[in-house]
Amino acid sequence: MDLETRKIAFVQEFLSLQNEEIVSGLEKLLRKRKAELFMKNQEPMSRSQYNAEIDQAMKDSKNGRMIKAEDLKAKIQKWD
């Protein structure tokens, strides 16, 4: 069975679930596995890349291209 067929079968079974505990468990598992795969695929940043990003952040700060933490939190809370 190819990946697309497996995904369709999974979605169909998922949609038929009536147990919130199972749905919550699957959501938690999905978030956990996605985070694990993301971390696994991360490559260490080179020293020159690190320094370049710091330099860019300093330029952005100096030129007013930043957002206050409070403003960012308020913006994020509007996402729901």
Backbone torsions as a table, in degrees:
resi	resn	phi	psi	omega
1	MET	NA	128.2	-179.5
2	ASP	-77.8	169.9	-174.3
3	LEU	-61.8	-43.7	-179.3
4	GLU	-61.3	-42.8	178.9
5	THR	-64.1	-41.8	178.8
6	ARG	-63.7	-40.8	179.6
7	LYS	-64.7	-42.3	178.7
8	ILE	-62.7	-44.7	178.6
9	ALA	-62.3	-40.6	179.0
10	PHE	-64.1	-46.2	-179.4
11	VAL	-61.8	-42.2	178.9
12	GLN	-61.7	-43.7	177.8
13	GLU	-66.7	-41.8	178.9
14	PHE	-59.1	-44.0	-178.8
15	LEU	-64.9	-22.8	179.8
16	SER	-87.2	-6.9	-180.0
17	LEU	-64.9	140.1	177.1
18	GLN	-118.8	-0.7	-175.2
19	ASN	-101.5	113.7	-177.5
20	GLU	-65.0	-30.5	179.5
21	GLU	-64.2	-40.2	178.6
22	ILE	-68.0	-43.9	179.3
23	VAL	-60.7	-45.7	178.6
24	SER	-61.0	-41.7	178.7
25	GLY	-62.9	-41.2	178.7
26	LEU	-67.6	-39.3	176.7
27	GLU	-61.6	-45.1	-179.7
28	LYS	-63.1	-43.6	178.9
29	LEU	-62.6	-42.9	179.7
30	LEU	-61.9	-46.9	178.6
31	ARG	-61.0	-42.7	-178.5
32	LYS	-64.1	-47.0	-178.1
33	ARG	-66.6	-38.7	178.0
34	LYS	-63.1	-41.6	178.7
35	ALA	-65.2	-41.4	179.0
36	GLU	-62.6	-45.1	-180.0
37	LEU	-65.9	-38.0	177.5
38	PHE	-60.7	-48.5	-178.8
39	MET	-64.9	-37.2	-180.0
40	LYS	-63.9	-34.1	-176.1
41	ASN	-88.6	-0.1	179.1
42	GLN	-76.3	138.5	176.0
43	GLU	-108.8	144.4	178.4
44	PRO	-61.8	143.8	179.1
45	MET	-79.8	138.4	177.5
46	SER	-71.6	159.2	179.1
47	ARG	-62.0	-39.0	-179.1
48	SER	-68.3	-38.3	177.3
49	GLN	-65.2	-43.1	178.2
50	TYR	-57.9	-49.1	179.4
51	ASN	-64.1	-38.1	178.7
52	ALA	-64.3	-39.5	179.4
53	GLU	-68.9	-37.3	175.9
54	ILE	-64.2	-45.4	178.5
55	ASP	-58.8	-43.2	-179.7
56	GLN	-65.3	-41.4	178.4
57	ALA	-62.0	-40.0	178.8
58	MET	-65.6	-41.8	177.2
59	LYS	-63.0	-44.5	179.4
60	ASP	-60.3	-43.6	178.9
61	SER	-62.9	-45.8	-178.9
62	LYS	-62.1	-34.5	-176.7
63	ASN	-96.1	11.4	175.5
64	GLY	73.3	18.8	179.4
65	ARG	-95.2	68.7	178.9
66	MET	-152.1	169.4	179.0
67	ILE	-129.0	139.2	179.2
68	LYS	-69.0	148.3	-179.3
69	ALA	-57.0	-40.7	-179.6
70	GLU	-62.7	-41.6	179.3
71	ASP	-65.8	-39.6	179.3
72	LEU	-65.5	-43.6	178.2
73	LYS	-60.1	-43.3	179.3
74	ALA	-62.8	-40.4	179.4
75	LYS	-65.1	-42.9	-179.5
76	ILE	-64.6	-39.0	-179.1
77	GLN	-64.9	-21.5	178.1
78	LYS	-79.9	-8.3	-178.0
79	TRP	-67.2	-29.0	-177.2
80	ASP	-72.6	NA	NA
